[in-house]
Amino acid sequence: MEIQAIEIGIPATDYWSMTFDEIMIQCSANKKIKERDIKEKAMLDYSLIQGILYAFNDPKNMPKAEKLYPILDEQKQVENKQPQELSEQKPYNADHDQAIFMEMARGVKRINKSKE
């Protein structure tokens, strides 16, 4: 199973220190990441095709890049924000992160306890 785990993205140095449950969770997470990347690439390819069709058939009505790739519009909005608007964002909440970390630790303890 080591070879399959390495093929799916688990480093060989980490494999032997992981439990079976941890390996399965990591494999599942890596699979979802790859699926998301494939979907993202498909959407970008589709937008590229739309742009090419406009450029070839109707160049005068070619939409702006922000319409074909909405992520560009979001980046411009962040770049155009005034420093005051950026400072009005929610402050970092360490308590929230700590609560998430504690919940994750409880989950690991439950898994380790079930092994015994």
C-alpha positions in Angstrom: 0.0 0.0 0.0 3.0 2.3 0.4 3.5 2.7 -3.3 -0.2 3.7 -3.8 0.0 6.2 -0.9 3.1 7.8 -2.4 1.4 7.9 -5.8 -1.5 9.8 -4.4 0.7 12.4 -2.7 1.7 11.2 0.7 5.5 11.7 1.3 7.4 8.5 1.8 9.0 9.9 4.9 5.6 10.4 6.5 3.9 7.1 5.5 5.4 4.9 8.2 4.6 7.3 11.0 0.9 7.6 10.0 -2.0 5.4 11.2 -4.3 3.7 8.7 -7.0 6.2 9.4 -4.6 9.1 8.8 -3.5 7.6 5.5 -7.1 7.2 4.3 -8.0 10.8 5.4 -4.9 12.2 3.6 -5.7 10.1 0.5 -9.2 11.4 0.4 -8.1 15.0 0.9 -5.5 14.7 -1.9 -8.1 13.2 -4.2 -10.5 16.1 -3.6 -7.7 18.6 -4.2 -6.9 17.0 -7.5 -10.6 16.9 -8.5 -10.9 20.6 -7.6 -7.8 21.4 -9.7 -9.2 19.5 -12.7 -12.5 21.3 -12.4 -10.7 24.7 -12.2 -8.6 23.9 -15.2 -11.7 22.8 -17.2 -13.4 26.2 -16.4 -10.3 28.1 -17.4 -10.1 26.1 -20.6 -13.7 26.8 -21.3 -13.2 30.5 -20.8 -10.2 30.4 -23.1 -12.3 28.8 -25.8 -15.0 31.4 -25.4 -12.4 34.1 -25.8 -10.9 32.5 -28.9 -14.4 32.2 -30.5 -15.1 35.9 -29.9 -11.7 36.9 -31.2 -12.1 34.8 -34.3 -15.8 35.4 -35.1 -16.7 38.8 -33.6 -13.6 40.7 -32.4 -15.5 44.0 -32.0 -17.7 42.5 -29.3 -15.0 40.7 -27.5 -15.7 40.8 -23.7 -13.2 42.1 -21.3 -10.9 39.7 -19.6 -12.7 40.2 -16.3 -15.9 38.9 -17.8 -14.2 35.7 -19.2 -12.2 35.2 -16.0 -14.1 36.5 -13.0 -11.1 35.9 -10.7 -9.4 38.9 -12.4 -12.2 41.2 -11.3 -12.0 40.0 -7.7 -8.2 40.7 -7.7 -8.8 44.2 -9.0 -11.3 44.9 -6.3 -8.8 43.9 -3.6 -6.0 46.0 -5.3 -8.3 49.0 -5.5 -9.4 48.9 -1.8 -8.3 51.8 0.2 -6.0 51.1 3.2 -8.9 52.2 5.5 -11.2 49.5 4.0 -8.6 46.9 4.5 -8.2 47.8 8.1 -12.0 47.5 8.7 -11.8 43.8 8.0 -12.4 41.5 10.9 -9.4 41.2 13.2 -7.6 37.9 13.6 -9.3 35.7 16.2 -6.9 33.4 17.9 -9.6 31.9 20.1 -11.5 30.7 17.0 -8.4 29.0 15.7 -7.7 27.5 19.1 -11.2 26.1 19.3 -10.7 24.5 15.8 -7.4 23.0 16.9 -8.8 21.6 20.1 -11.7 19.9 18.2 -9.1 18.4 15.8 -7.1 17.2 18.8 -10.2 15.6 20.3 -10.8 13.8 17.0 -7.2 12.4 17.0 -7.6 11.3 20.6 -10.9 9.5 19.7 -9.1 7.7 16.8 -6.1 6.7 18.9 -8.5 5.5 21.7 -10.4 3.3 19.3 -7.2 1.6 18.3 -6.5 0.4 21.8 
